[in-house]
Amino acid sequence: YISWKDGILNFNKATLSSILHNVGRYYNVSFEKNNHIEFAQRTYSGKLILSDNLDDIMNSISALTSTVYNRENNKILIKNK
């Protein structure tokens, strides 16, 4: 629960919505989703090393979840590939 302080986000059977919520809090960004993405259907387990570069994290999440993202300032739109 406190691994984010060490720059690590651990998750076990977490929904994409939950993962994005934690990433958003860490980087102070908000997420918008395309209506065709089911944020609560699939779960994911793993570890993200949080870095100074949000795009690195978003590229990892995109690869993991088969999504793409578009970033504009502090808002990120998530959509299917």
C-alpha positions as CSV (number, residue, x, y, z in Angstrom):
1,Y,0.0,0.0,0.0
2,I,2.9,2.4,0.5
3,S,5.3,1.2,-2.2
4,W,4.4,4.2,-4.3
5,K,6.6,6.2,-1.9
6,D,9.5,4.2,-3.1
7,G,8.5,4.8,-6.8
8,I,6.9,1.4,-7.3
9,L,3.2,0.6,-8.0
10,N,2.4,-3.0,-7.1
11,F,-1.0,-4.4,-8.1
12,N,-2.6,-7.9,-7.7
13,K,-5.8,-8.6,-9.7
14,A,-6.4,-4.9,-10.1
15,T,-8.8,-3.4,-12.6
16,L,-7.5,-0.9,-15.2
17,S,-9.6,1.7,-13.5
18,S,-7.9,1.1,-10.2
19,I,-4.4,1.1,-11.8
20,L,-5.2,4.4,-13.6
21,H,-6.6,5.9,-10.4
22,N,-3.3,5.3,-8.6
23,V,-1.2,6.5,-11.5
24,G,-3.3,9.6,-11.8
25,R,-2.8,10.4,-8.1
26,Y,0.9,9.9,-8.3
27,Y,1.4,12.1,-11.5
28,N,-1.5,14.5,-10.8
29,V,-3.4,13.7,-14.0
30,S,-6.9,12.6,-14.9
31,F,-8.1,9.9,-17.3
32,E,-10.9,9.8,-19.7
33,K,-11.9,6.6,-21.3
34,N,-13.4,5.7,-24.7
35,N,-16.8,4.1,-24.1
36,H,-15.8,0.9,-25.7
37,I,-13.2,0.0,-23.0
38,E,-14.3,-2.2,-20.2
39,F,-12.2,-0.9,-17.2
40,A,-13.7,-3.3,-14.7
41,Q,-13.8,-6.6,-16.7
42,R,-10.2,-7.6,-16.8
43,T,-7.8,-7.7,-13.9
44,Y,-4.0,-7.3,-14.0
45,S,-1.2,-8.2,-11.7
46,G,2.3,-6.8,-11.7
47,K,4.6,-4.0,-10.8
48,L,5.2,-0.6,-12.4
49,I,8.4,1.3,-11.7
50,L,7.2,4.9,-11.4
51,S,9.6,7.3,-13.1
52,D,9.8,11.0,-13.9
53,N,8.5,10.3,-17.4
54,L,4.8,9.7,-17.4
55,D,5.0,8.6,-21.0
56,D,7.1,5.6,-20.0
57,I,4.5,4.5,-17.6
58,M,1.6,5.0,-20.1
59,N,3.5,3.0,-22.7
60,S,3.8,0.1,-20.3
61,I,0.1,0.3,-19.4
62,S,-0.8,0.5,-23.1
63,A,1.2,-2.6,-23.9
64,L,-0.3,-4.4,-20.9
65,T,-3.9,-3.5,-21.6
66,S,-3.9,-3.4,-25.5
67,T,-4.9,0.3,-25.4
68,V,-3.5,3.5,-26.7
69,Y,-3.4,6.9,-25.1
70,N,-3.5,10.6,-26.1
71,R,-2.0,13.0,-23.6
72,E,-3.0,16.7,-23.4
73,N,-1.6,18.6,-20.5
74,N,-3.1,16.9,-17.3
75,K,-5.7,14.8,-19.2
76,I,-5.1,11.5,-20.8
77,L,-7.6,9.8,-23.1
78,I,-7.5,6.0,-23.1
79,K,-8.9,4.1,-26.1
80,N,-8.7,0.6,-27.7
81,K,-6.0,-0.2,-30.2
